[in-house]
Protein backbone atom coordinates (compact mmCIF):
# COMPACT_ATOMS: atom_id res chain seq x y z
CA UNK A 1 0.00 0.00 0.00
CA UNK A 2 1.36 3.43 -0.98
CA UNK A 3 1.64 5.56 2.14
CA UNK A 4 1.35 9.35 2.23
CA UNK A 5 5.01 9.56 3.16
CA UNK A 6 6.14 7.44 0.20
CA UNK A 7 3.90 9.35 -2.18
CA UNK A 8 5.30 12.73 -1.15
CA UNK A 9 8.96 11.74 -1.14
CA UNK A 10 10.93 12.28 -4.35
CA UNK A 11 13.23 9.55 -5.61
CA UNK A 12 16.28 11.64 -4.69
CA UNK A 13 14.98 12.29 -1.21
CA UNK A 14 14.06 8.64 -0.73
CA UNK A 15 17.58 7.59 -1.65
CA UNK A 16 18.92 10.16 0.81
CA UNK A 17 16.82 8.76 3.61
CA UNK A 18 17.88 5.18 2.90
CA UNK A 19 21.56 6.12 2.73
CA UNK A 20 21.91 6.68 6.47
CA UNK A 21 20.73 4.65 9.39
CA UNK A 22 21.54 6.32 12.68
CA UNK A 23 20.78 4.51 15.92
CA UNK A 24 19.01 6.71 18.42
CA UNK A 25 21.04 7.70 21.46
CA UNK A 26 19.25 8.49 24.67
CA UNK A 27 19.66 12.12 25.62
CA UNK A 28 20.47 11.09 29.16
CA UNK A 29 23.64 9.38 27.91
CA UNK A 30 25.30 12.78 27.68
CA UNK A 31 24.49 13.72 31.28
CA UNK A 32 24.71 17.42 30.46
CA UNK A 33 22.50 20.31 31.57
CA UNK A 34 19.87 21.48 29.12
CA UNK A 35 18.91 24.99 28.06
CA UNK A 36 15.80 25.71 26.01
CA UNK A 37 16.04 28.71 23.68
CA UNK A 38 13.10 30.65 22.28
CA UNK A 39 14.11 31.73 18.80
CA UNK A 40 13.39 35.24 17.53
CA UNK A 41 12.86 36.48 13.99
CA UNK A 42 15.75 38.20 12.22
CA UNK A 43 17.26 40.75 12.14
CA UNK A 44 17.17 40.20 15.90
CA UNK A 45 19.16 37.52 17.71
CA UNK A 46 18.05 35.63 20.81
CA UNK A 47 19.66 36.52 24.15
CA UNK A 48 23.03 34.83 24.62
CA UNK A 49 26.29 35.10 26.54
CA UNK A 50 29.25 36.35 24.53
CA UNK A 51 31.61 34.30 26.68
CA UNK A 52 30.98 31.60 29.23
CA UNK A 53 32.77 29.86 32.08
CA UNK A 54 30.18 27.13 32.25
CA UNK A 55 30.69 23.71 30.76
CA UNK A 56 29.00 22.42 27.62
CA UNK A 57 25.21 22.17 27.50
CA UNK A 58 22.53 20.67 25.30
CA UNK A 59 20.90 23.70 23.71
CA UNK A 60 17.33 22.95 22.65
CA UNK A 61 15.72 24.69 19.68
CA UNK A 62 12.42 24.15 17.90
CA UNK A 63 11.57 25.39 14.41
CA UNK A 64 8.38 25.11 12.42
CA UNK A 65 8.50 25.05 8.64
CA UNK A 66 6.02 27.46 7.10
CA UNK A 67 5.04 27.66 3.45
CA UNK A 68 3.31 30.95 2.72
CA UNK A 69 2.72 33.69 0.17
CA UNK A 70 4.66 36.87 0.90
CA UNK A 71 4.89 40.35 -0.66
CA UNK A 72 8.47 41.13 -1.69
CA UNK A 73 8.46 44.67 -3.06
CA UNK A 74 6.63 47.99 -3.01
CA UNK A 75 4.74 47.03 -6.19
CA UNK A 76 2.95 44.24 -4.34
CA UNK A 77 4.73 41.39 -6.11
CA UNK A 78 3.86 38.12 -4.37
CA UNK A 79 6.16 35.18 -3.89
CA UNK A 80 5.51 31.63 -2.76
CA UNK A 81 8.01 31.36 0.08
CA UNK A 82 9.14 28.35 2.05
CA UNK A 83 10.57 29.34 5.43
CA UNK A 84 12.02 28.22 8.73
CA UNK A 85 9.80 29.66 11.48
CA UNK A 86 8.02 31.94 9.05
CA UNK A 87 10.91 34.35 8.40
CA UNK A 88 13.42 34.94 5.61
CA UNK A 89 16.09 34.18 6.72
CA UNK A 90 15.29 31.62 9.39
CA UNK A 91 16.28 32.50 12.97
CA UNK A 92 19.93 32.63 13.94
CA UNK A 93 20.94 30.09 16.59
CA UNK A 94 23.80 30.95 18.96
CA UNK A 95 25.75 28.37 20.96
CA UNK A 96 29.31 27.97 22.25
CA UNK A 97 31.99 25.61 21.08
CA UNK A 98 31.48 22.21 22.71
CA UNK A 99 27.73 22.67 23.18
CA UNK A 100 25.25 20.29 21.58
CA UNK A 101 22.56 21.70 19.29
CA UNK A 102 19.32 19.74 19.62
CA UNK A 103 16.78 20.85 17.04
CA UNK A 104 13.20 19.68 16.69
CA UNK A 105 12.10 20.39 13.13
CA UNK A 106 8.34 20.42 12.58
CA UNK A 107 6.66 20.18 9.17
CA UNK A 108 2.94 20.90 9.82
CA UNK A 109 0.29 18.96 7.92
CA UNK A 110 -0.85 22.24 6.35
CA UNK A 111 2.34 22.30 4.23
CA UNK A 112 2.62 20.62 0.83
CA UNK A 113 6.33 19.78 0.56
CA UNK A 114 8.91 17.57 2.29
CA UNK A 115 11.69 19.58 3.97
CA UNK A 116 14.89 19.04 5.95
CA UNK A 117 17.90 20.99 7.22
CA UNK A 118 21.58 20.93 6.30
CA UNK A 119 23.79 22.59 8.92
CA UNK A 120 27.11 23.77 7.46
CA UNK A 121 28.29 23.90 11.09
CA UNK A 122 27.65 20.20 11.76
CA UNK A 123 29.74 17.12 11.02
CA UNK A 124 28.30 14.06 9.28
CA UNK A 125 25.19 12.95 7.43
CA UNK A 126 25.00 15.78 4.89
CA UNK A 127 25.01 18.26 7.74
CA UNK A 128 21.94 16.52 9.14
CA UNK A 129 19.99 16.56 5.88
CA UNK A 130 19.78 12.77 5.64
CA UNK A 131 18.46 12.51 9.19
CA UNK A 132 15.89 15.30 9.14
CA UNK A 133 13.75 14.82 6.02
CA UNK A 134 10.14 15.24 7.13
CA UNK A 135 6.93 15.27 5.15
CA UNK A 136 3.85 17.31 6.05
CA UNK A 137 2.48 16.11 9.37
CA UNK A 138 5.86 14.92 10.70
CA UNK A 139 8.57 16.20 13.01
CA UNK A 140 12.10 15.03 13.78
CA UNK A 141 14.77 15.80 16.39
CA UNK A 142 18.46 16.03 15.50
CA UNK A 143 21.41 16.58 17.82
CA UNK A 144 24.92 17.57 16.74
CA UNK A 145 28.03 18.80 18.53
CA UNK A 146 29.37 22.28 17.85
CA UNK A 147 33.04 21.49 17.23
CA UNK A 148 34.00 24.52 15.10
CA UNK A 149 33.58 28.19 15.91
CA UNK A 150 32.23 30.78 13.53
CA UNK A 151 29.13 31.79 11.62
CA UNK A 152 27.62 29.18 9.34
CA UNK A 153 24.69 28.84 6.96
CA UNK A 154 21.93 26.28 7.33
CA UNK A 155 19.44 25.54 4.56
CA UNK A 156 16.91 23.06 3.27
CA UNK A 157 18.39 20.33 1.05
CA UNK A 158 15.73 17.77 0.08
CA UNK A 159 17.74 16.53 -2.91
CA UNK A 160 18.07 17.07 -6.66
CA UNK A 161 16.62 20.26 -8.19
CA UNK A 162 14.46 20.67 -5.08
CA UNK A 163 17.51 21.87 -3.13
CA UNK A 164 18.28 25.11 -5.02
CA UNK A 165 14.56 25.83 -5.38
CA UNK A 166 13.94 25.52 -1.64
CA UNK A 167 17.02 27.66 -0.86
CA UNK A 168 16.05 30.54 -3.16
CA UNK A 169 12.46 30.26 -1.92
CA UNK A 170 13.56 31.39 1.54
CA UNK A 171 14.87 28.30 3.31
CA UNK A 172 18.18 29.37 4.81
CA UNK A 173 19.44 30.79 8.08
CA UNK A 174 22.58 30.91 10.21
CA UNK A 175 24.23 29.42 13.28
CA UNK A 176 26.85 31.28 15.31
CA UNK A 177 29.21 29.12 17.36
CA UNK A 178 31.12 31.40 19.71
CA UNK A 179 34.44 30.48 21.32
CA UNK A 180 33.82 29.78 24.99
CA UNK A 181 36.09 32.72 25.88
CA UNK A 182 34.26 34.99 23.41
CA UNK A 183 35.53 36.80 20.33
CA UNK A 184 39.10 38.13 20.18
CA UNK A 185 41.12 40.29 17.81
CA UNK A 186 43.48 37.38 17.06
CA UNK A 187 46.04 38.78 19.53
CA UNK A 188 44.26 37.91 22.76
CA UNK A 189 42.23 41.10 23.16
CA UNK A 190 38.50 40.55 23.63
CA UNK A 191 36.10 41.93 21.05
CA UNK A 192 32.72 42.66 22.63
CA UNK A 193 29.52 43.94 21.08
CA UNK A 194 26.53 45.84 22.44
CA UNK A 195 24.01 44.68 19.85
CA UNK A 196 23.85 41.86 17.31
CA UNK A 197 21.86 41.86 14.07
CA UNK A 198 21.41 39.13 11.50
CA UNK A 199 21.00 40.02 7.83
CA UNK A 200 20.13 37.22 5.42
CA UNK A 201 20.48 38.02 1.73
CA UNK A 202 18.32 36.25 -0.86
CA UNK A 203 18.31 36.12 -4.63
CA UNK A 204 14.70 35.62 -5.74
CA UNK A 205 13.45 34.43 -9.12
CA UNK A 206 9.87 35.47 -9.90
CA UNK A 207 8.41 34.37 -13.27
CA UNK A 208 6.78 36.91 -15.58
CA UNK A 209 3.80 36.55 -17.88
CA UNK A 210 3.77 37.31 -21.62
CA UNK A 211 3.27 41.02 -20.84
CA UNK A 212 6.30 41.15 -18.56
CA UNK A 213 4.32 41.35 -15.33
CA UNK A 214 5.27 39.22 -12.34
CA UNK A 215 3.05 36.16 -11.99
CA UNK A 216 1.28 35.06 -8.81
CA UNK A 217 0.66 31.48 -7.72
CA UNK A 218 -1.55 29.78 -5.16
CA UNK A 219 1.05 27.26 -3.91
CA UNK A 220 4.78 26.52 -4.09
CA UNK A 221 4.14 23.47 -6.24
CA UNK A 222 2.20 25.50 -8.79
CA UNK A 223 5.12 27.93 -9.08
CA UNK A 224 7.81 25.26 -9.38
CA UNK A 225 8.18 24.72 -13.16
CA UNK A 226 8.09 28.41 -14.06
CA UNK A 227 10.43 29.33 -11.20
CA UNK A 228 13.03 26.72 -12.17
CA UNK A 229 13.00 28.08 -15.71
CA UNK A 230 13.85 31.55 -14.37
CA UNK A 231 16.43 30.16 -11.91
CA UNK A 232 18.34 28.41 -14.68
CA UNK A 233 19.05 31.75 -16.33
CA UNK A 234 21.00 32.74 -13.18
CA UNK A 235 19.53 36.26 -13.26
CA UNK A 236 17.50 37.12 -10.15
CA UNK A 237 14.51 39.42 -10.37
CA UNK A 238 15.08 40.59 -6.79
CA UNK A 239 18.08 40.58 -4.43
CA UNK A 240 16.82 41.38 -0.96
CA UNK A 241 17.81 41.52 2.69
CA UNK A 242 15.51 39.67 5.09
CA UNK A 243 12.82 38.66 2.66
CA UNK A 244 11.72 41.74 0.77
CA UNK A 245 12.70 45.13 -0.59
CA UNK A 246 12.71 47.60 2.32
CA UNK A 247 12.61 44.96 5.05
CA UNK A 248 15.41 46.79 6.91
CA UNK A 249 15.05 50.38 5.71
CA UNK A 250 13.02 53.41 6.78
CA UNK A 251 10.83 52.59 9.78
CA UNK A 252 12.40 49.12 9.81
CA UNK A 253 15.96 50.45 10.13
CA UNK A 254 18.34 48.76 12.54
CA UNK A 255 19.07 50.98 15.53
CA UNK A 256 22.04 51.76 17.76
CA UNK A 257 23.66 54.69 19.58
CA UNK A 258 26.93 56.54 19.09
CA UNK A 259 29.62 54.66 21.00
CA UNK A 260 27.94 51.28 20.67
CA UNK A 261 29.58 48.36 18.89
CA UNK A 262 27.30 46.35 16.63
CA UNK A 263 27.93 42.79 15.45
CA UNK A 264 26.55 42.18 11.96
CA UNK A 265 26.16 38.61 10.77
CA UNK A 266 25.48 38.41 7.02
CA UNK A 267 24.60 35.21 5.15
CA UNK A 268 24.02 34.34 1.52
CA UNK A 269 23.19 30.68 0.87
CA UNK A 270 23.37 30.83 -2.93
CA UNK A 271 25.35 33.76 -4.44
CA UNK A 272 28.37 35.89 -3.58
CA UNK A 273 27.81 39.25 -1.89
CA UNK A 274 29.88 42.31 -0.99
CA UNK A 275 28.58 44.04 2.16
CA UNK A 276 29.50 47.70 2.61
CA UNK A 277 28.48 50.11 5.37
CA UNK A 278 28.32 53.55 3.77
CA UNK A 279 29.97 56.03 6.14
CA UNK A 280 31.37 53.29 8.36
CA UNK A 281 33.78 50.38 8.24
CA UNK A 282 34.34 46.85 9.41
CA UNK A 283 36.42 47.34 12.56
CA UNK A 284 36.87 43.58 12.88
CA UNK A 285 35.75 41.34 10.04
CA UNK A 286 35.67 37.57 9.94
CA UNK A 287 35.07 37.51 6.21
CA UNK A 288 34.81 33.72 6.02
CA UNK A 289 32.90 33.72 9.32
CA UNK A 290 35.38 31.50 11.14
CA UNK A 291 36.42 32.77 14.58
CA UNK A 292 39.45 30.47 14.79
CA UNK A 293 41.04 32.76 12.18
CA UNK A 294 42.23 36.27 13.12
CA UNK A 295 39.87 38.97 11.86
CA UNK A 296 40.72 41.52 9.21
CA UNK A 297 40.54 45.10 10.44
CA UNK A 298 39.33 48.40 9.04
CA UNK A 299 37.70 47.02 5.90
CA UNK A 300 35.63 49.23 3.61
CA UNK A 301 33.85 46.30 1.90
CA UNK A 302 34.03 42.61 2.60
CA UNK A 303 33.14 39.44 0.75
CA UNK A 304 30.56 36.80 1.60
CA UNK A 305 30.95 33.65 -0.41
CA UNK A 306 27.75 32.04 -1.64
CA UNK A 307 26.87 29.29 0.83
CA UNK A 308 28.44 31.00 3.83
CA UNK A 309 27.95 33.58 6.56
CA UNK A 310 30.40 36.24 7.68
CA UNK A 311 30.62 38.51 10.72
CA UNK A 312 31.79 42.07 11.28
CA UNK A 313 31.80 44.56 14.15
CA UNK A 314 31.67 48.33 13.94
CA UNK A 315 31.66 50.97 16.66
CA UNK A 316 29.43 53.80 15.46
CA UNK A 317 31.07 57.21 15.93
CA UNK A 318 28.55 59.56 14.34
CA UNK A 319 24.74 59.84 14.42
CA UNK A 320 22.65 59.58 11.30
CA UNK A 321 21.30 57.01 8.86
CA UNK A 322 23.90 54.65 7.42
CA UNK A 323 23.07 52.58 4.35
CA UNK A 324 24.30 48.99 4.49
CA UNK A 325 24.35 47.54 0.98
CA UNK A 326 25.53 44.81 -1.27
CA UNK A 327 28.16 46.84 -3.12
CA UNK A 328 27.08 45.45 -6.39
CA UNK A 329 25.20 48.73 -6.48
CA UNK A 330 22.87 47.59 -9.25
CA UNK A 331 21.61 44.88 -6.92
CA UNK A 332 21.43 47.33 -4.02
CA UNK A 333 19.60 50.15 -5.81
CA UNK A 334 17.66 48.33 -8.52
CA UNK A 335 16.94 44.92 -6.96
CA UNK A 336 16.64 45.73 -3.25
CA UNK A 337 19.82 44.59 -1.43
CA UNK A 338 19.95 47.45 1.08
CA UNK A 339 19.42 48.08 4.79
CA UNK A 340 19.64 51.14 7.07
CA UNK A 341 21.27 51.66 10.46
CA UNK A 342 19.70 54.58 12.36
CA UNK A 343 22.19 55.89 14.93
CA UNK A 344 21.33 58.32 17.74
CA UNK A 345 23.87 60.57 19.43
CA UNK A 346 25.87 63.80 19.22
CA UNK A 347 27.59 64.83 16.01
CA UNK A 348 31.40 65.15 16.06
CA UNK A 349 32.58 67.96 13.78
CA UNK A 350 36.16 66.74 14.07
CA UNK A 351 35.25 63.58 12.14
CA UNK A 352 33.17 65.36 9.49
CA UNK A 353 31.83 68.85 8.95
CA UNK A 354 30.50 70.94 6.09
CA UNK A 355 32.97 73.78 5.82
CA UNK A 356 30.87 75.76 3.34
CA UNK A 357 27.26 75.19 2.33
CA UNK A 358 26.37 74.86 -1.38
CA UNK A 359 26.33 78.29 -3.06
CA UNK A 360 26.65 79.81 -6.49
CA UNK A 361 30.07 79.64 -8.04
CA UNK A 362 31.58 83.11 -7.63
CA UNK A 363 32.44 84.92 -10.82
CA UNK A 364 36.01 84.79 -11.93
CA UNK A 365 38.12 87.73 -10.83
CA UNK A 366 39.20 90.08 -13.58
CA UNK A 367 42.02 92.60 -13.49
C-alpha positions as CSV (number, residue, x, y, z in Angstrom):
1,X,0.0,0.0,0.0
2,X,1.4,3.4,-1.0
3,X,1.6,5.6,2.1
4,X,1.4,9.4,2.2
5,X,5.0,9.6,3.2
6,X,6.1,7.4,0.2
7,X,3.9,9.4,-2.2
8,X,5.3,12.7,-1.1
9,X,9.0,11.7,-1.1
10,X,10.9,12.3,-4.4
11,X,13.2,9.6,-5.6
12,X,16.3,11.6,-4.7
13,X,15.0,12.3,-1.2
14,X,14.1,8.6,-0.7
15,X,17.6,7.6,-1.7
16,X,18.9,10.2,0.8
17,X,16.8,8.8,3.6
18,X,17.9,5.2,2.9
19,X,21.6,6.1,2.7
20,X,21.9,6.7,6.5
21,X,20.7,4.7,9.4
22,X,21.5,6.3,12.7
23,X,20.8,4.5,15.9
24,X,19.0,6.7,18.4
25,X,21.0,7.7,21.5
26,X,19.3,8.5,24.7
27,X,19.7,12.1,25.6
28,X,20.5,11.1,29.2
29,X,23.6,9.4,27.9
30,X,25.3,12.8,27.7
31,X,24.5,13.7,31.3
32,X,24.7,17.4,30.5
33,X,22.5,20.3,31.6
34,X,19.9,21.5,29.1
35,X,18.9,25.0,28.1
36,X,15.8,25.7,26.0
37,X,16.0,28.7,23.7
38,X,13.1,30.6,22.3
39,X,14.1,31.7,18.8
40,X,13.4,35.2,17.5
41,X,12.9,36.5,14.0
42,X,15.8,38.2,12.2
43,X,17.3,40.8,12.1
44,X,17.2,40.2,15.9
45,X,19.2,37.5,17.7
46,X,18.1,35.6,20.8
47,X,19.7,36.5,24.2
48,X,23.0,34.8,24.6
49,X,26.3,35.1,26.5
50,X,29.2,36.4,24.5
51,X,31.6,34.3,26.7
52,X,31.0,31.6,29.2
53,X,32.8,29.9,32.1
54,X,30.2,27.1,32.3
55,X,30.7,23.7,30.8
56,X,29.0,22.4,27.6
57,X,25.2,22.2,27.5
58,X,22.5,20.7,25.3
59,X,20.9,23.7,23.7
60,X,17.3,22.9,22.6
61,X,15.7,24.7,19.7
62,X,12.4,24.1,17.9
63,X,11.6,25.4,14.4
64,X,8.4,25.1,12.4
65,X,8.5,25.1,8.6
66,X,6.0,27.5,7.1
67,X,5.0,27.7,3.4
68,X,3.3,30.9,2.7
69,X,2.7,33.7,0.2
70,X,4.7,36.9,0.9
71,X,4.9,40.4,-0.7
72,X,8.5,41.1,-1.7
73,X,8.5,44.7,-3.1
74,X,6.6,48.0,-3.0
75,X,4.7,47.0,-6.2
76,X,2.9,44.2,-4.3
77,X,4.7,41.4,-6.1
78,X,3.9,38.1,-4.4
79,X,6.2,35.2,-3.9
80,X,5.5,31.6,-2.8
81,X,8.0,31.4,0.1
82,X,9.1,28.3,2.1
83,X,10.6,29.3,5.4
84,X,12.0,28.2,8.7
85,X,9.8,29.7,11.5
86,X,8.0,31.9,9.1
87,X,10.9,34.4,8.4
88,X,13.4,34.9,5.6
89,X,16.1,34.2,6.7
90,X,15.3,31.6,9.4
91,X,16.3,32.5,13.0
92,X,19.9,32.6,13.9
93,X,20.9,30.1,16.6
94,X,23.8,31.0,19.0
95,X,25.8,28.4,21.0
96,X,29.3,28.0,22.3
97,X,32.0,25.6,21.1
98,X,31.5,22.2,22.7
99,X,27.7,22.7,23.2
100,X,25.2,20.3,21.6
101,X,22.6,21.7,19.3
102,X,19.3,19.7,19.6
103,X,16.8,20.8,17.0
104,X,13.2,19.7,16.7
105,X,12.1,20.4,13.1
106,X,8.3,20.4,12.6
107,X,6.7,20.2,9.2
108,X,2.9,20.9,9.8
109,X,0.3,19.0,7.9
110,X,-0.9,22.2,6.3
111,X,2.3,22.3,4.2
112,X,2.6,20.6,0.8
113,X,6.3,19.8,0.6
114,X,8.9,17.6,2.3
115,X,11.7,19.6,4.0
116,X,14.9,19.0,5.9
117,X,17.9,21.0,7.2
118,X,21.6,20.9,6.3
119,X,23.8,22.6,8.9
120,X,27.1,23.8,7.5
121,X,28.3,23.9,11.1
122,X,27.6,20.2,11.8
123,X,29.7,17.1,11.0
124,X,28.3,14.1,9.3
125,X,25.2,13.0,7.4
126,X,25.0,15.8,4.9
127,X,25.0,18.3,7.7
128,X,21.9,16.5,9.1
129,X,20.0,16.6,5.9
130,X,19.8,12.8,5.6
131,X,18.5,12.5,9.2
132,X,15.9,15.3,9.1
133,X,13.8,14.8,6.0
134,X,10.1,15.2,7.1
135,X,6.9,15.3,5.1
136,X,3.8,17.3,6.0
137,X,2.5,16.1,9.4
138,X,5.9,14.9,10.7
139,X,8.6,16.2,13.0
140,X,12.1,15.0,13.8
141,X,14.8,15.8,16.4
142,X,18.5,16.0,15.5
143,X,21.4,16.6,17.8
144,X,24.9,17.6,16.7
145,X,28.0,18.8,18.5
146,X,29.4,22.3,17.8
147,X,33.0,21.5,17.2
148,X,34.0,24.5,15.1
149,X,33.6,28.2,15.9
150,X,32.2,30.8,13.5
151,X,29.1,31.8,11.6
152,X,27.6,29.2,9.3
153,X,24.7,28.8,7.0
154,X,21.9,26.3,7.3
155,X,19.4,25.5,4.6
156,X,16.9,23.1,3.3
157,X,18.4,20.3,1.0
158,X,15.7,17.8,0.1
159,X,17.7,16.5,-2.9
160,X,18.1,17.1,-6.7
161,X,16.6,20.3,-8.2
162,X,14.5,20.7,-5.1
163,X,17.5,21.9,-3.1
164,X,18.3,25.1,-5.0
165,X,14.6,25.8,-5.4
166,X,13.9,25.5,-1.6
167,X,17.0,27.7,-0.9
168,X,16.0,30.5,-3.2
169,X,12.5,30.3,-1.9
170,X,13.6,31.4,1.5
171,X,14.9,28.3,3.3
172,X,18.2,29.4,4.8
173,X,19.4,30.8,8.1
174,X,22.6,30.9,10.2
175,X,24.2,29.4,13.3
176,X,26.8,31.3,15.3
177,X,29.2,29.1,17.4
178,X,31.1,31.4,19.7
179,X,34.4,30.5,21.3
180,X,33.8,29.8,25.0
181,X,36.1,32.7,25.9
182,X,34.3,35.0,23.4
183,X,35.5,36.8,20.3
184,X,39.1,38.1,20.2
185,X,41.1,40.3,17.8
186,X,43.5,37.4,17.1
187,X,46.0,38.8,19.5
188,X,44.3,37.9,22.8
189,X,42.2,41.1,23.2
190,X,38.5,40.6,23.6
191,X,36.1,41.9,21.0
192,X,32.7,42.7,22.6
193,X,29.5,43.9,21.1
194,X,26.5,45.8,22.4
195,X,24.0,44.7,19.8
196,X,23.9,41.9,17.3
197,X,21.9,41.9,14.1
198,X,21.4,39.1,11.5
199,X,21.0,40.0,7.8
200,X,20.1,37.2,5.4
201,X,20.5,38.0,1.7
202,X,18.3,36.3,-0.9
203,X,18.3,36.1,-4.6
204,X,14.7,35.6,-5.7
205,X,13.4,34.4,-9.1
206,X,9.9,35.5,-9.9
207,X,8.4,34.4,-13.3
208,X,6.8,36.9,-15.6
209,X,3.8,36.6,-17.9
210,X,3.8,37.3,-21.6
211,X,3.3,41.0,-20.8
212,X,6.3,41.2,-18.6
213,X,4.3,41.4,-15.3
214,X,5.3,39.2,-12.3
215,X,3.1,36.2,-12.0
216,X,1.3,35.1,-8.8
217,X,0.7,31.5,-7.7
218,X,-1.5,29.8,-5.2
219,X,1.0,27.3,-3.9
220,X,4.8,26.5,-4.1
221,X,4.1,23.5,-6.2
222,X,2.2,25.5,-8.8
223,X,5.1,27.9,-9.1
224,X,7.8,25.3,-9.4
225,X,8.2,24.7,-13.2
226,X,8.1,28.4,-14.1
227,X,10.4,29.3,-11.2
228,X,13.0,26.7,-12.2
229,X,13.0,28.1,-15.7
230,X,13.8,31.5,-14.4
231,X,16.4,30.2,-11.9
232,X,18.3,28.4,-14.7
233,X,19.0,31.7,-16.3
234,X,21.0,32.7,-13.2
235,X,19.5,36.3,-13.3
236,X,17.5,37.1,-10.1
237,X,14.5,39.4,-10.4
238,X,15.1,40.6,-6.8
239,X,18.1,40.6,-4.4
240,X,16.8,41.4,-1.0
241,X,17.8,41.5,2.7
242,X,15.5,39.7,5.1
243,X,12.8,38.7,2.7
244,X,11.7,41.7,0.8
245,X,12.7,45.1,-0.6
246,X,12.7,47.6,2.3
247,X,12.6,45.0,5.1
248,X,15.4,46.8,6.9
249,X,15.0,50.4,5.7
250,X,13.0,53.4,6.8
251,X,10.8,52.6,9.8
252,X,12.4,49.1,9.8
253,X,16.0,50.5,10.1
254,X,18.3,48.8,12.5
255,X,19.1,51.0,15.5
256,X,22.0,51.8,17.8
257,X,23.7,54.7,19.6
258,X,26.9,56.5,19.1
259,X,29.6,54.7,21.0
260,X,27.9,51.3,20.7
261,X,29.6,48.4,18.9
262,X,27.3,46.3,16.6
263,X,27.9,42.8,15.5
264,X,26.6,42.2,12.0
265,X,26.2,38.6,10.8
266,X,25.5,38.4,7.0
267,X,24.6,35.2,5.2
268,X,24.0,34.3,1.5
269,X,23.2,30.7,0.9
270,X,23.4,30.8,-2.9
271,X,25.3,33.8,-4.4
272,X,28.4,35.9,-3.6
273,X,27.8,39.2,-1.9
274,X,29.9,42.3,-1.0
275,X,28.6,44.0,2.2
276,X,29.5,47.7,2.6
277,X,28.5,50.1,5.4
278,X,28.3,53.6,3.8
279,X,30.0,56.0,6.1
280,X,31.4,53.3,8.4
281,X,33.8,50.4,8.2
282,X,34.3,46.8,9.4
283,X,36.4,47.3,12.6
284,X,36.9,43.6,12.9
285,X,35.7,41.3,10.0
286,X,35.7,37.6,9.9
287,X,35.1,37.5,6.2
288,X,34.8,33.7,6.0
289,X,32.9,33.7,9.3
290,X,35.4,31.5,11.1
291,X,36.4,32.8,14.6
292,X,39.4,30.5,14.8
293,X,41.0,32.8,12.2
294,X,42.2,36.3,13.1
295,X,39.9,39.0,11.9
296,X,40.7,41.5,9.2
297,X,40.5,45.1,10.4
298,X,39.3,48.4,9.0
299,X,37.7,47.0,5.9
300,X,35.6,49.2,3.6
301,X,33.9,46.3,1.9
302,X,34.0,42.6,2.6
303,X,33.1,39.4,0.7
304,X,30.6,36.8,1.6
305,X,30.9,33.6,-0.4
306,X,27.8,32.0,-1.6
307,X,26.9,29.3,0.8
308,X,28.4,31.0,3.8
309,X,27.9,33.6,6.6
310,X,30.4,36.2,7.7
311,X,30.6,38.5,10.7
312,X,31.8,42.1,11.3
313,X,31.8,44.6,14.2
314,X,31.7,48.3,13.9
315,X,31.7,51.0,16.7
316,X,29.4,53.8,15.5
317,X,31.1,57.2,15.9
318,X,28.5,59.6,14.3
319,X,24.7,59.8,14.4
320,X,22.6,59.6,11.3
321,X,21.3,57.0,8.9
322,X,23.9,54.6,7.4
323,X,23.1,52.6,4.4
324,X,24.3,49.0,4.5
325,X,24.3,47.5,1.0
326,X,25.5,44.8,-1.3
327,X,28.2,46.8,-3.1
328,X,27.1,45.4,-6.4
329,X,25.2,48.7,-6.5
330,X,22.9,47.6,-9.2
331,X,21.6,44.9,-6.9
332,X,21.4,47.3,-4.0
333,X,19.6,50.1,-5.8
334,X,17.7,48.3,-8.5
335,X,16.9,44.9,-7.0
336,X,16.6,45.7,-3.2
337,X,19.8,44.6,-1.4
338,X,20.0,47.5,1.1
339,X,19.4,48.1,4.8
340,X,19.6,51.1,7.1
341,X,21.3,51.7,10.5
342,X,19.7,54.6,12.4
343,X,22.2,55.9,14.9
344,X,21.3,58.3,17.7
345,X,23.9,60.6,19.4
346,X,25.9,63.8,19.2
347,X,27.6,64.8,16.0
348,X,31.4,65.1,16.1
349,X,32.6,68.0,13.8
350,X,36.2,66.7,14.1
351,X,35.2,63.6,12.1
352,X,33.2,65.4,9.5
353,X,31.8,68.8,8.9
354,X,30.5,70.9,6.1
355,X,33.0,73.8,5.8
356,X,30.9,75.8,3.3
357,X,27.3,75.2,2.3
358,X,26.4,74.9,-1.4
359,X,26.3,78.3,-3.1
360,X,26.6,79.8,-6.5
361,X,30.1,79.6,-8.0
362,X,31.6,83.1,-7.6
363,X,32.4,84.9,-10.8
364,X,36.0,84.8,-11.9
365,X,38.1,87.7,-10.8
366,X,39.2,90.1,-13.6
367,X,42.0,92.6,-13.5
